[in-house]
Amino acid sequence: LAGSNLGLTNLGWISKVRVNTHAVLKRAQTIQGHKTPKKQWQAAWLLKAVTCIDLTTLAGDDTPSNVHRLCLKAIQPVPYHLLNKMDMHDQGVTTAAVCVYPSRVADAVKSLKAANSSLAVASVATGFPAGQTPLETRLQEVRLAVADGATEIDIVINRTLALTGQWEAMYEEVRQFREACGDAHMKTILAVGELGTFTNVYKASLVAMMAGSDFIKTSTGKESVNATYPVAIVMVRAIRDYFLCTGHKVGFKPAGGIRTAHESLLWLTLIKEELGNDWLCPLLFRLGASSLLADIERQIYHHVTGQYAAYHELPMA
């Protein structure tokens, strides 16, 4: 479906979209009410969640040293002795990637190389988080991040275009970002908290996929509303419809405000039920998070030892 312009057929599809808000909210309630697995099954699912995390630091005070620490944590997210007790020490449990600002990409690449790790480095770009910089600046930011060694780029859409229904213009921008990414994977952040309606979220999801996104992502983590289950249902239904229509699988990444092990289990449940087992892997599902890993670690520690760790016993993510 991706071409040099959006085309009348695709525009027709987008203009016809209507989302049933009541049904979406009801489905979200069902997901939230699910009982999550316990004991060894819970531990197994939590390790699965760890392998899908994009371990992130996006702060104004990021330095080479805290990026280095993040990289080491991503390589060994769960302490070796805990993995050993679960007979998982030789399974290569790492996070899916580290995610940083463009100016910190070189630091992350250097740290991972020094540790002899092939872990992916993701970079936000295109005027993150607001996307309110000139197009040429946004494109150059992508190119520079890729040149520094980023193998995944998390771009932000121009919300103005989505809010004013300029779908062709949005498609064209995202297509240019796709081109600037080259071989790097592109995750497109919709900033759902700023799109107003579920229908807009669905339309923006479709346009982002048509323009060549490898993933669609809920939020920057900097909006007041980030990853919520109702919005996720709208996005994953768009992914499913796009797959049924084209045979092409696009990944999904919720981000922003995901802090507890319990929430990570609910996200995995949502993906399993809505998209199926094929999507339950880092190639098609990521969790954007910075503090989530610390809680997952606490739960795994509890599973192995039968007691909760004091905060000083587990190094912070």
Order of alpha helices (4+ residues) and beta strands (2+ residues): alpha-alpha-alpha-beta-alpha-alpha-beta-alpha-beta-alpha-beta-alpha-alpha-beta-alpha-beta-alpha-beta-alpha-beta-alpha
